[in-house]
């Protein structure tokens, strides 16, 4: 059995939580009576440490597939949108939007959904409304990564901050390559990932379905490079 790993984004926060646990509990143990107060405080702070450690878990997932056109889920969570949408920030045309909502209990690492050349990687400031709301895609703090496949098809991935998630980490850099089984970034606490795909993408998931990052195949790009317009 493999030992669960801790994502590098959480190591500092976990260390700080451990220090906080000692700072709070040692004085209570030494100076506060009765000792049941210490017991309650210890349990509550230990629960906080367990949650923080659990949140930053980073499971090892390696997916081997032969078809380069398969699109893999970039995040754990539940599919909340699968529909044609007018993408107004980069493509400025209708694309197939696929959105995955992550609860605070999901793994929050994000993976590259497909291989190719990273042509855009940028961060935009914005609001912090609930990530399940449709307007969060265009009004919340977010990052945008655009990948061009070897067959010259471009897809966009947008990491979106939520009401609780206040920090988006994106490792993708323009000019670098996106590789399968590699982290694209990390979002802290509940949030959402949107993808914008060609309209003729064959979809294998539907709204309400739970998906697993870097495991669930959510769709397949068409062999016909020319995208259908509508």
PEZI-V156142 format. One record per residue. RES is the residue in one small letter. PHI is phi in whole degrees, 0 to 359 (NA if undefined). BURIAL is + if it has 9 or more other C-alpha atoms within 8 Angstrom, else -. Layout:
RES|PHI|BURIAL + RES|PHI|BURIAL
This chain:
x|NA|- + x|281|- + x|286|- + x|302|- + x|265|- + x|256|+ + x|294|+ + x|299|- + x|292|- + x|258|+ + x|297|+ + x|293|- + x|292|- + x|294|+ + x|299|- + x|296|- + x|294|+ + x|298|+ + x|297|- + x|298|- + x|301|+ + x|290|- + x|298|- + x|282|- + x|277|+ + x|297|- + x|297|+ + x|296|+ + x|296|+ + x|280|- + x|238|- + x|253|+ + x|238|- + x|282|- + x|286|- + x|293|- + x|296|+ + x|298|+ + x|298|- + x|294|- + x|297|+ + x|298|+ + x|296|- + x|294|- + x|290|+ + x|294|+ + x|297|- + x|298|+ + x|297|+ + x|297|- + x|295|- + x|299|+ + x|295|+ + x|297|- + x|299|+ + x|266|+ + x|297|+ + x|224|+ + x|294|- + x|276|- + x|230|- + x|236|- + x|250|- + x|250|- + x|226|- + x|264|- + x|272|- + x|290|- + x|272|+ + x|292|+ + x|252|+ + x|260|+ + x|304|+ + x|279|+ + x|205|+ + x|285|+ + x|147|+ + x|234|+ + x|288|+ + x|246|+ + x|216|+ + x|217|+ + x|197|- + x|294|+ + x|220|- + x|283|- + x|273|+ + x|252|- + x|258|- + x|229|- + x|284|- + x|55|- + x|200|- + x|286|+ + x|227|+ + x|273|+ + x|270|+ + x|235|+ + x|240|+ + x|240|+ + x|266|+ + x|253|+ + x|276|+ + x|299|- + x|262|- + x|279|+ + x|298|+ + x|251|+ + x|288|+ + x|244|+ + x|247|+ + x|291|+ + x|279|+ + x|200|+ + x|266|+ + x|161|+ + x|267|+ + x|279|+ + x|256|+ + x|218|+ + x|210|+ + x|215|- + x|241|- + x|233|- + x|285|- + x|183|- + x|279|- + x|226|+ + x|283|+ + x|305|+ + x|292|+ + x|281|+ + x|282|- + x|303|- + x|291|- + x|298|+ + x|297|+ + x|243|- + x|247|- + x|279|+ + x|301|+ + x|200|+ + x|236|+ + x|233|+ + x|235|+ + x|244|+ + x|244|+ + x|252|+ + x|285|+ + x|302|- + x|270|- + x|71|- + x|267|- + x|256|+ + x|232|+ + x|243|+ + x|238|+ + x|240|+ + x|271|+ + x|238|+ + x|285|+ + x|241|+ + x|294|+ + x|259|+ + x|283|+ + x|246|+ + x|218|- + x|251|+ + x|247|- + x|236|- + x|271|- + x|298|+ + x|229|- + x|302|+ + x|96|- + x|267|+ + x|259|- + x|266|+ + x|241|+ + x|298|+ + x|65|+ + x|235|- + x|288|+ + x|278|+ + x|175|+ + x|207|+ + x|238|+ + x|270|+ + x|70|+ + x|300|+ + x|194|+ + x|204|+ + x|234|+ + x|254|+ + x|234|+ + x|239|+ + x|243|+ + x|302|+ + x|297|+ + x|268|- + x|292|+ + x|278|- + x|261|- + x|247|- + x|233|- + x|222|- + x|301|+ + x|96|- + x|277|- + x|278|- + x|232|+ + x|242|+ + x|301|+ + x|62|+ + x|228|+ + x|281|+ + x|276|+ + x|264|+ + x|184|+ + x|217|+ + x|292|+ + x|292|+ + x|292|- + x|278|- + x|298|- + x|292|- + x|277|- + x|289|- + x|254|- + x|211|-
